[in-house]
């Protein structure tokens, strides 16, 4: 299966796995110094920036795999699927499987914690799937911010320890042990702490995310 059209445009789809930005359910590691309402507002801005960047990618489809209900932050042009499974490894595996049932094309999955992601980065990831089985984007905290697969395989994800400093290394090793050719993307910072939040906002000064953080006043 080709991952590009004859004109060179990517034919894969972009998946965003996310939580509805409800106070007390998102970005709880920012509380304190933020309140739950402030953390949810920041998460909502990050999610909206992410989705609007995805909307600019010339992809065959755009899918939001959501825990919760869509809100006014969701641009047009997205298919919304519910998250399935318990742990994050199960939910990621289910996201790939469910999206592939919709469109049997290569898939690039990201989360809602990297509002600095650009359409160019995502387009590059889709293009890399034309010549590789997988694409992997490491994160500075030891996790990963992007995973691309030509086809779903739960065995690539189930049992990978999530939310640990070794998550990225474990996931990358799982791909390689499966005999896959893996392309790598630049390392990005996930927003987990206030230091992360401030660092990422500086990278996207004109974004909704940066405006939301600035609206909270001086860094705390």
N, C-alpha and C positions, 0 to 999 in steps of 0.2 A: 504494500500500500504506500502510495506516495504521500508525503506530508506537505506538498505544495501543488498548486494548480499549474497549468501549462504556462500561465503568465508570470509565474514565480511567486505569487501571493500564497501565504500559508493556508492550508486547507484544514488545519486542526482546530480544536476548540479550547477555550480558556475556561477553567473552573476556578471559582472563588469559594472557599469554605469559610463560613463566618457565623457569628452569633448575632442575633438581634441586639442592638446596643441598649440594653435595659439596665438601669442602675442596680448594682449588686451582683450582676451576672457577667460583666465584662471589665477587663483591666483592673481587677481587684488588687493586683500587686502595686497599683499606684495609690492605694488608700491605706494609711495616710502617705503623703501629705494632702492628696486630693480627697474630696468627698466622693461618695459613690455617684452622685449626680454629675459631678465634674468629670470623673473618669469615663462615665458613659457618654457624655457629650464629646469628649476627645476621641473615644472609640468610634462614635458615629461619624465624626468628621474624617477620620482615617479610612473608614469603610467607604464613605461616599467618594473620597478622592481615588481610592483603589478602583472602585467600580467604574468611575468616569474614565480613568486611564485604560481599563480593560475595554470599554466601549469604543475606544479609538483604534483598537487592534483589528487589522483586516483578517478576521478569523471566520471559520465556518459556523461557529456558534459560541455563545457566551452563557455560562451556567452559574447561578448562585446556589450553592449547597448550604442551606440555611437551617440553623437551630433557632426557631422563633418564627415571627411573622414579618413579611416585607413592610417597609415604611416608605415615606416620601423621599428617602435617600436613594431609592433604587431607580436607576435610569431605565428607559425603555430598551427593549432588545435583549433582555435576559430571560432565560428559562429558570424558574425557581424549583429546586428539588429539596425535599426535607432530608436532614441528616439521619443516618441510620447507624445503629451500633452503640456500644458502650464506650470503650476507651478510644483515644484519638486514632490509634492504629486501625481499629475497626471502622471508624467513621471515614477515614481517608480511603481505605480499601473499598468501602461501599460507594463513596463519591465517584471514584473512577469507574466502578462497575455500572452504576446507574447512568452516568453521563454517556458511557459507551453504548448503552442500550438505546439512548436517544439518537446518537450519531456515532456510527462505528468508524471514527477517525481518531488520529493521535490527539492526546490531551496534555495540557499544561495546567497544573494546579498551584494556586498560591493561597495565602491567607489574608487576613485583614490588618496585619501588624506591620506592613511595609508600605505606607502611603507614598514613599519616595519612588516606588516602582514606576517605570515609564512604559509607554506603548512600544518604544523601540526595543527595550529589554525583552518584553513579552513576545514581540514579533521575532526577535532573534532566537528565543527559546523554541518557538514553533518551527522555525526553519531548521534548527539543529536536529529536530526529530526526523528530518528527511534522510539523514545519514547515520543516525544513532538510535539505539533501542530506548534510551532514557536520557533525560537532561536533569541535572542536579544543581540547585543553587544553595550553597552553604550560608549559614547565618553566623554573625560574630559571637553569639552566645553558645555556639556548639551545636545548634539545631540546623534546620534548613528552612528557607523561605520559599523555595520553588521545587516542584518535582514534576517532570514530564515523562509520560509513558506512551509508547506507540499503541499498546493494548493493555487492558487491565489484567492483573494477576494478584489475587489476594495474598499469595505466598510472599510477595515482595514487600509487604507491609506488616502483616499480622505477626505480632510478637516483638516487633522493634520497640525498644523502650523509649517512650516519648517524654518530653519535658525534662530532659536531663542534659548535662554538658556533653554527653557522648551520643546524643540522639543522631546528629548528623553523620558522625563516623559510622555508627551502627547501620544507618540506612544506606549509606554509600557502599559499605561492605556487603550488605545484603544484595544490592544490585549487581555488584561485581561477581559475587559468589554464584549468582544465577547465570553467569556467562554473558552478561549484557555489555554492549558498548555504551559508555556513559560520557556525555559531554557535560562540561561544568560551566556554570554561570558565575558572574562576579559575586563576591561575598557582600551581603547587605545586613543592616542592623534591624532586628525586630524590636518593636517598642514594648519593653517589659517593665522598665524602671523609669523614674523621672529623668535620670541622666540620658537614657535612650531617647526619651521623648524630646528633650531639648536638642540633642544631636541631630535627630531626624528632621525636626522642624527647620533647622538651619539649612538643610539641603533643599527644602521646598518652600522658600519664603513666601511665595504667592498662593499657597494652597489653603484650602479650607481647614486642613489640619493645623497648619502653622497659625492661622488666624484664631482657631479655637484655643490653642495653647497660649497665645498672646493675651487672649481675653481673660485668662485666669490670673493675670498679673505677673509679677516678678517670679522667676524660678524659685521653687521652695525646696 
